[in-house]
Amino acid sequence: MNILIVDDHPLIVDSYVALLSAIESNKNTTFHLAYNCKDAYDKVNELKASETPLDIAFIDVSLPPYEEMNLRTGDEIGSLVQKQFPNCSIIIISMHSEPVWVNRIVKTLNPIGFISKNDINFRSFPSIMEAILKKETFYTTSIMEAQKEFVVKNIHWDEHDSKIVQLIAEGLKTKDLVNYIPLSLSTIEKRKANLKRQLIFEGGSDAELIERVKKMGLLSSPINTKTVIK
């Protein structure tokens, strides 16, 4: 397995290598290290040129830029990795968790992992690696809270939206939601379409909507579907 680690603090890079090396599944891993956007750009292109697969990339967002190639942030390096290695699992790491900023990263990059440095310690890495190797999404608490805050403030998420996604997650068809939510079918469909547009960004299926909502921790407790609106 090949893992790329990009961070502008060599001590932090060394710490990641030590923590990841201690995990049994990484015993035969080759680590590729970069400390700024230029290093990362060169490393990614070297791997591509040598036909070396890149399996996982841990990328800090705040990096010294590579102005010649218009690369100024870690998420731009993430986009480069995605283009060169579409199957690579990208984990974004940052000290920041502002809602608008988090939403921008998720919208443009949609990383499989999104980690606030304030949420992790040396005990976290086995769980992170286990999720990533299973191709499961791993977002830390601060990132999920930031996503929730952005949705609530900017999409005007309310109780009806919660019920719509919860009931769909429980297997109900959209046409049947009028039996449980005091809205017309056309209003429910408009709300669902808006949620898809805002959360999936390019529209998508009901399954994709539910997956996104689960990632953001926005699913509430199960609804009693025996309670039907008369």
C-alpha positions as CSV (number, residue, x, y, z in Angstrom):
1,M,0.0,0.0,0.0
2,N,1.1,3.6,-0.8
3,I,0.2,6.5,1.5
4,L,0.9,10.2,0.8
5,I,1.2,12.5,3.8
6,V,1.2,16.3,3.1
7,D,1.7,18.7,6.0
8,D,4.0,21.8,6.3
9,H,5.2,20.7,9.8
10,P,7.9,17.9,9.5
11,L,7.3,16.9,13.1
12,I,3.6,16.3,12.4
13,V,4.4,14.4,9.3
14,D,6.8,12.1,11.2
15,S,4.1,11.7,13.9
16,Y,1.6,10.5,11.3
17,V,4.1,8.1,9.9
18,A,4.8,6.7,13.3
19,L,1.2,6.3,14.2
20,L,0.2,4.8,10.9
21,S,3.2,2.4,10.9
22,A,2.1,1.0,14.3
23,I,-1.1,-0.2,12.7
24,E,-0.9,-3.9,11.7
25,S,-2.6,-3.3,8.3
26,N,0.2,-0.8,7.4
27,K,3.2,-3.0,8.0
28,N,4.1,-3.2,4.3
29,T,3.1,0.4,3.5
30,T,5.4,2.9,1.6
31,F,5.0,6.4,2.8
32,H,5.5,9.4,0.4
33,L,6.0,12.7,2.2
34,A,5.5,16.3,1.2
35,Y,5.7,19.5,3.1
36,N,4.2,22.1,0.7
37,C,2.2,22.3,-2.5
38,K,5.2,22.0,-4.7
39,D,6.5,18.9,-2.9
40,A,3.0,17.4,-3.2
41,Y,2.7,18.3,-6.9
42,D,6.0,16.8,-7.7
43,K,5.4,13.7,-5.6
44,V,2.0,13.0,-7.2
45,N,3.3,13.4,-10.7
46,E,6.3,11.2,-9.9
47,L,4.0,8.4,-8.7
48,K,1.9,8.8,-11.7
49,A,4.9,8.7,-14.1
50,S,6.2,5.6,-12.4
51,E,2.8,4.0,-12.5
52,T,2.9,3.6,-8.7
53,P,-0.7,3.4,-7.3
54,L,-1.6,5.8,-4.6
55,D,-4.0,4.3,-2.1
56,I,-4.5,6.9,0.6
57,A,-3.6,10.6,0.9
58,F,-3.6,12.5,4.2
59,I,-3.5,16.2,3.3
60,D,-3.4,19.2,5.5
61,V,-5.4,22.2,4.1
62,S,-3.0,24.9,5.1
63,L,0.1,24.6,3.0
64,P,2.8,26.9,1.5
65,P,1.6,27.5,-2.1
66,Y,3.1,26.6,-5.4
67,E,2.2,29.8,-7.3
68,E,3.6,28.6,-10.7
69,M,1.0,25.9,-10.8
70,N,-1.8,27.9,-9.1
71,L,-1.8,25.5,-6.2
72,R,-2.4,27.3,-2.9
73,T,-4.3,24.9,-0.5
74,G,-4.4,21.3,0.5
75,D,-7.9,20.8,-1.0
76,E,-6.4,21.9,-4.4
77,I,-3.8,19.2,-3.9
78,G,-6.6,16.8,-3.1
79,S,-8.3,17.7,-6.4
80,L,-5.0,17.0,-8.2
81,V,-4.7,13.6,-6.5
82,Q,-8.3,12.8,-7.5
83,K,-7.5,13.5,-11.1
84,Q,-4.3,11.4,-11.2
85,F,-5.5,8.6,-8.9
86,P,-9.4,8.4,-9.0
87,N,-9.4,5.4,-6.6
88,C,-7.3,7.1,-3.9
89,S,-9.0,7.7,-0.6
90,I,-8.5,11.3,0.4
91,I,-8.4,12.4,4.1
92,I,-8.4,16.2,4.7
93,I,-6.9,17.4,8.0
94,S,-7.1,20.9,9.4
95,M,-7.2,23.0,12.5
96,H,-10.2,24.8,11.1
97,S,-13.9,23.8,11.2
98,E,-15.8,26.9,10.2
99,P,-19.2,25.8,8.7
100,V,-18.8,27.7,5.4
101,W,-15.2,26.6,5.0
102,V,-16.2,22.9,5.7
103,N,-19.0,23.1,3.3
104,R,-16.7,24.4,0.5
105,I,-14.3,21.5,1.0
106,V,-17.0,18.9,1.1
107,K,-18.7,20.4,-2.0
108,T,-15.5,20.6,-4.1
109,L,-13.6,17.6,-2.9
110,N,-16.0,15.3,-1.0
111,P,-13.2,13.5,0.9
112,I,-13.8,10.1,2.4
113,G,-12.2,11.4,5.6
114,F,-12.4,14.9,7.0
115,I,-10.6,15.4,10.3
116,S,-10.3,18.4,12.7
117,K,-6.9,18.2,14.5
118,N,-8.7,19.2,17.6
119,D,-10.7,16.0,17.6
120,I,-7.9,13.4,17.2
121,N,-5.1,11.8,19.2
122,F,-2.9,8.8,18.8
123,R,-5.8,6.5,19.7
124,S,-7.9,7.7,16.9
125,F,-5.8,6.5,14.0
126,P,-6.7,2.8,14.1
127,S,-10.4,3.7,13.8
128,I,-9.7,6.1,11.0
129,M,-7.6,3.5,9.1
130,E,-10.2,0.8,9.7
131,A,-12.9,3.0,8.2
132,I,-10.8,4.2,5.3
133,L,-9.7,0.7,4.3
134,K,-13.4,-0.3,4.2
135,K,-14.1,2.8,2.0
136,E,-16.3,4.2,4.8
137,T,-16.6,7.9,5.4
138,F,-14.9,9.2,8.6
139,Y,-15.7,12.7,9.6
140,T,-14.8,13.9,13.1
141,T,-17.2,15.5,15.5
142,S,-16.2,19.1,14.8
143,I,-16.6,18.6,11.1
144,M,-20.0,17.0,11.4
145,E,-21.2,19.8,13.7
146,A,-20.0,22.4,11.2
147,Q,-21.9,20.7,8.5
148,K,-25.1,20.6,10.6
149,E,-24.7,24.3,11.4
150,F,-24.3,25.2,7.8
151,V,-27.3,23.2,6.7
152,V,-29.6,24.6,9.5
153,K,-28.6,28.2,8.7
154,N,-28.4,28.1,5.0
155,I,-30.9,25.5,3.9
156,H,-33.4,26.5,6.6
157,W,-33.6,22.8,7.7
158,D,-36.7,22.2,9.9
159,E,-38.7,19.5,11.4
160,H,-40.4,18.6,8.1
161,D,-37.1,18.1,6.4
162,S,-36.0,15.8,9.2
163,K,-39.2,13.8,8.8
164,I,-38.8,13.6,5.1
165,V,-35.3,12.1,5.2
166,Q,-36.1,9.9,8.2
167,L,-39.1,8.3,6.6
168,I,-37.4,7.8,3.3
169,A,-34.5,6.2,5.2
170,E,-37.0,3.8,6.8
171,G,-38.2,2.7,3.4
172,L,-41.3,4.8,2.7
173,K,-42.0,6.1,-0.8
174,T,-42.2,9.8,-1.4
175,K,-45.9,9.5,-2.5
176,D,-46.7,8.0,0.9
177,L,-45.1,10.8,3.0
178,V,-48.3,12.9,2.9
179,N,-49.8,10.4,5.3
180,Y,-47.2,11.4,8.0
181,I,-46.3,15.0,7.2
182,P,-48.8,17.8,7.0
183,L,-47.6,19.0,3.6
184,S,-48.8,18.5,0.0
185,L,-47.0,16.0,-2.2
186,S,-45.7,18.7,-4.5
187,T,-44.3,20.6,-1.5
188,I,-42.6,17.5,-0.2
189,E,-41.1,16.8,-3.6
190,K,-39.8,20.4,-3.8
191,R,-38.2,20.1,-0.4
192,K,-36.6,16.8,-1.2
193,A,-35.3,18.2,-4.5
194,N,-33.8,21.2,-2.7
195,L,-32.1,19.0,-0.1
196,K,-30.5,17.0,-2.9
197,R,-29.4,20.1,-4.7
198,Q,-27.9,21.5,-1.5
199,L,-26.4,18.4,0.0
200,I,-25.4,16.2,-3.0
201,F,-24.6,19.4,-5.1
202,E,-25.5,17.8,-8.4
203,G,-28.8,16.1,-7.5
204,G,-29.0,12.4,-7.2
205,S,-31.0,9.4,-5.9
206,D,-32.8,9.1,-2.6
207,A,-30.2,6.7,-1.5
208,E,-27.4,9.2,-2.1
209,L,-29.4,11.8,-0.1
210,I,-29.8,9.5,2.8
211,E,-26.1,8.6,2.8
212,R,-25.2,12.3,2.8
213,V,-27.6,13.1,5.6
214,K,-26.2,10.1,7.7
215,K,-22.7,11.4,7.1
216,M,-23.7,14.8,8.5
217,G,-25.4,13.3,11.5
218,L,-28.8,14.8,10.6
219,L,-31.0,11.8,10.9
220,S,-33.2,11.9,13.9
221,S,-34.6,9.0,15.9
222,P,-37.1,6.7,14.1
223,I,-40.5,8.1,13.5
224,N,-43.6,6.1,14.5
225,T,-45.1,5.3,11.1
226,K,-48.3,4.0,12.8
227,T,-49.3,7.6,13.4
228,V,-51.1,8.6,10.2
229,I,-52.4,12.1,9.5
230,K,-56.1,11.9,9.0
